Amino acid sequence: MSANPQARISLPITVGVDGSIASRAALDWAIVRARGRGSTVSAKLVVDDEWGTISVRDLAELRRDAEKVAERELAYAWSAAGDVEITLEVLVGAPMQELAIAARASECVAVGTHKTGSFHGFVTGSRSLQLAAMAPTPVAVIPSVSPADRVGVVVGLGPPIAGADAPVRFALREAERLGEPLTLLRAVHASNPRPGMMEEVWSTYRLGAPGVDVALRTATATAGDALASASRTAVLTVSGRPTKPGSTGFQPLGRTNSDVLMNLAGPTVVVPYLAASVTAERLTSSVRSSG
């Protein structure tokens, strides 16, 4: 199923849909991002086969129902798409695993969530954590309710190790694209960073995109709590996830990302380090060529 076909210059944005309000929030976010980047949206509706335990007859019935939902969701997408090309595919399997596989050919993958705030998150859990732990590309988690009047892009500033700057470069490109200021957020905890280190990092990223207003902020809370709090007012909140070279499949998210995803209150992206290097370069060339 597709709409408005035309030539595009970048990889698609994959988005998981299921007919819920939350999935429509993710679909809306993906359409707006695709329009701003000149890319496409590849929607996936996954029929959960519960790891092969559902009978063939029941699975066929579930797929027929899913096709009806897909038609309705595609009609909804068309109404908001404008000139953005959209495709929608019905798949069968474990939903988050199928989305993680689809993400391999995407610039990022987006899913919606009903869960905002610590109470809902810790009580019910979230499938978005599964996706963020498996996808090789940035994972955007979009809450179904997101207050207006948001300002700025916020990114967690990780330790100064190889690759850890990729989430910041991703956030920098997003801030530049959106015309928003960027805040580098560092959780200090009990021990202070090396004197002058934060100022050096701040100056480096300011030079990376002269048109972006870059600010530096430290927080005494844990990184996860600080980023979750920032997501209440930020246009976009970005966190990084380290990955091992050559690794595929599930990888631990770590406490920071788990806390952020369980408690987010606004659009949040988890950026894997290795995939982010490629994505950030792609974002950079795309933004520069269009500017």
C-alpha positions in Angstrom: 0.0 0.0 0.0 1.5 3.4 -0.9 0.7 7.0 -1.6 2.2 9.9 -3.4 5.2 8.2 -5.0 8.1 10.5 -6.0 11.9 10.4 -6.0 13.5 10.8 -2.5 17.1 11.2 -1.3 17.3 9.4 2.0 16.4 6.2 3.8 12.8 5.8 5.0 11.5 6.3 8.5 10.0 3.1 9.8 7.0 3.4 12.1 5.0 0.8 13.9 1.3 1.1 13.7 -1.6 -0.8 15.3 -4.6 1.5 15.1 -4.1 3.0 18.6 -3.9 6.7 19.5 -0.3 6.1 20.5 0.7 4.6 17.2 -1.0 7.5 15.4 1.1 9.9 17.4 4.2 8.1 16.1 2.9 8.1 12.6 2.2 11.9 12.8 5.8 12.4 14.1 7.3 10.3 11.3 5.3 12.2 8.6 6.5 15.6 9.9 10.1 14.4 10.1 10.0 12.8 6.7 8.6 16.1 5.2 11.4 18.1 6.8 14.0 15.6 5.5 12.6 14.9 2.1 12.3 11.2 3.0 9.6 8.6 3.1 7.6 6.8 5.7 7.4 3.0 5.9 4.7 1.9 8.2 4.6 -1.7 9.6 1.6 -3.4 11.2 2.8 -6.6 12.8 0.4 -9.4 13.6 1.7 -11.0 16.8 2.0 -14.7 16.3 3.1 -15.2 19.9 6.3 -16.9 18.9 4.5 -19.4 16.7 2.0 -20.6 19.2 -1.1 -19.4 17.4 -2.8 -21.9 15.1 -2.8 -21.4 11.3 -6.6 -20.8 11.2 -6.5 -18.2 14.1 -3.5 -16.5 12.5 -5.3 -16.2 9.2 -8.2 -14.5 11.0 -5.9 -12.2 12.8 -4.2 -11.2 9.6 -7.6 -10.5 7.9 -8.5 -8.2 10.9 -5.1 -6.5 10.6 -5.6 -5.8 6.9 -8.7 -3.9 7.8 -6.9 -1.9 10.4 -4.1 -1.3 7.9 -6.5 0.2 5.3 -7.9 2.5 8.0 -4.5 3.6 9.1 -3.3 4.2 5.6 -6.3 6.4 4.9 -5.5 8.3 8.1 -1.9 8.7 6.9 -2.9 9.9 3.5 -5.0 12.6 5.1 -1.9 14.0 6.8 0.8 13.1 4.3 0.7 15.9 1.8 3.6 15.2 -0.5 5.2 12.6 1.7 5.4 9.1 0.2 3.9 6.5 2.6 3.9 2.7 2.4 2.2 0.3 4.8 3.0 -3.4 5.1 1.3 -6.1 7.2 3.8 -8.5 8.8 3.5 -11.6 11.0 5.9 -12.3 13.9 7.1 -10.8 17.2 6.2 -7.0 16.8 9.3 -5.4 18.3 11.6 -8.0 16.6 10.0 -7.3 13.2 10.4 -3.6 13.6 14.0 -4.0 14.6 14.6 -6.0 11.5 12.8 -3.4 9.3 15.0 -0.7 11.0 18.1 -2.1 9.3 17.0 -0.4 6.1 15.8 2.8 7.7 17.3 6.0 9.1 15.3 5.5 12.3 12.3 3.6 13.7 9.4 5.2 15.6 6.8 3.7 17.9 4.1 5.3 20.1 3.5 4.9 23.8 0.6 5.5 26.2 3.0 5.5 29.1 4.3 8.8 30.5 5.5 9.3 34.0 7.0 7.0 36.5 3.8 5.4 37.8 2.6 4.1 34.5 6.0 3.2 33.3 7.2 1.1 36.3 3.8 -0.6 36.8 3.1 -1.7 33.2 6.5 -1.8 31.5 7.1 -0.9 27.9 7.7 -2.7 24.6 9.6 0.4 23.5 12.5 -0.8 25.7 12.6 -4.1 23.7 12.8 -2.2 20.4 15.5 0.2 21.7 17.6 -2.8 22.8 17.4 -4.5 19.4 17.2 -1.9 16.7 20.5 -1.0 14.9 19.3 2.6 14.2 17.9 5.4 16.3 14.6 4.5 18.0 12.0 7.3 18.5 9.4 6.8 21.2 6.5 9.2 20.9 3.9 9.6 23.7 0.3 9.7 22.8 -0.1 13.0 24.7 2.5 15.6 24.3 1.8 19.2 25.4 2.4 22.1 23.0 4.8 25.0 23.5 7.9 22.8 23.7 11.3 24.3 23.2 14.7 23.0 22.4 16.6 19.7 21.9 18.2 18.1 24.9 20.9 15.4 24.8 22.6 13.5 27.5 26.4 14.1 27.5 28.0 10.7 28.0 31.6 9.8 29.1 34.4 11.0 26.8 35.0 7.6 25.1 35.2 6.6 21.5 31.8 6.9 19.7 30.0 8.5 22.7 29.8 11.8 20.8 27.5 10.3 18.1 24.2 10.9 20.0 25.3 14.6 20.5 26.1 14.9 16.8 22.6 13.4 16.0 21.0 15.9 18.4 23.0 18.8 16.9 21.8 18.0 13.4 18.2 17.8 14.7 18.5 21.1 16.5 19.8 22.6 13.3 17.1 21.1 11.2 14.3 22.1 13.6 15.7 25.6 14.3 15.9 24.9 18.0 18.5 25.5 20.7 20.5 22.5 21.9 21.2 21.7 25.6 24.0 19.4 26.5 23.0 17.8 29.8 25.6 16.2 32.0 24.7 14.3 35.2 27.4 15.0 37.7 26.5 12.7 40.5 28.9 12.7 43.5 32.2 13.3 41.6 32.7 16.4 39.6 34.1 16.1 36.0 37.7 17.2 35.3 38.0 21.0 35.7 37.5 22.7 32.3 36.3 19.5 30.5 32.7 20.6 30.2 33.7 24.0 28.7 36.0 22.2 26.2 33.1 19.9 25.1 30.7 22.9 24.9 33.1 24.9 22.7 33.6 21.9 20.4 29.9 21.3 19.7 29.3 25.0 19.3 31.8 25.0 16.4 30.1 22.0 14.9 26.9 24.0 13.9 27.5 27.8 14.2 23.8 28.4 13.6 22.7 26.4 16.7 22.5 28.0 20.1 24.3 25.5 22.3 24.1 25.6 26.1 25.6 23.4 28.8 23.8 22.3 31.9 24.7 19.9 34.7 22.3 18.0 36.9 22.8 16.4 40.3 20.1 13.8 39.6 20.9 10.6 37.8 21.2 10.8 34.0 18.0 8.9 33.4 16.0 11.1 35.8 17.5 14.3 34.4 16.7 13.4 30.8 13.2 12.2 31.7 12.6 15.6 33.5 13.9 17.5 30.4 11.5 15.6 28.2 8.6 17.3 29.8 9.4 20.5 27.9 11.8 19.6 25.1 10.9 19.3 21.5 13.2 16.3 21.4 15.2 14.4 24.0 18.2 12.3 22.9 20.0 9.6 24.8 22.8 7.3 23.7 23.2 3.5 23.8 26.6 1.9 23.4 26.9 -1.1 21.2 29.7 -3.6 20.6 31.3 -3.8 17.2 29.8 -6.5 15.1 27.0 -7.2 17.6 23.4 -7.9 16.4 20.2 -8.6 18.2 19.4 -7.7 21.8 21.8 -5.6 23.7 21.4 -4.2 27.3 20.0 -0.7 27.4 21.6 0.3 30.7 19.9 2.1 33.6 19.9 5.5 32.0 17.9 4.5 28.8 15.6 2.3 30.8 14.8 5.1 33.2 14.3 7.6 30.3 12.0 5.3 28.3 10.0 4.4 31.4 9.4 8.0 32.4 9.5 10.0 29.2 7.0 12.9 28.8 7.8 13.9 25.3 9.4 12.7 22.0 12.6 10.8 22.9 15.2 9.1 20.7 17.7 6.5 21.8 20.7 6.5 19.5 23.0 3.5 19.3 26.6 4.7 19.0 27.8 2.7 16.0 24.7 3.2 13.9 24.6 6.8 15.0 27.9 7.6 13.3 26.5 6.7 9.9 23.2 8.4 10.7 24.7 11.6 11.9 26.9 11.8 8.8 23.9 11.2 6.6 22.0 13.9 8.5 24.9 16.3 8.1 25.3 15.8 4.4 21.5 16.1 3.9 21.2 19.3 5.9 24.2 20.9 4.3 23.1 20.0 0.8 19.7 21.4 1.4 20.9 24.5 3.1 
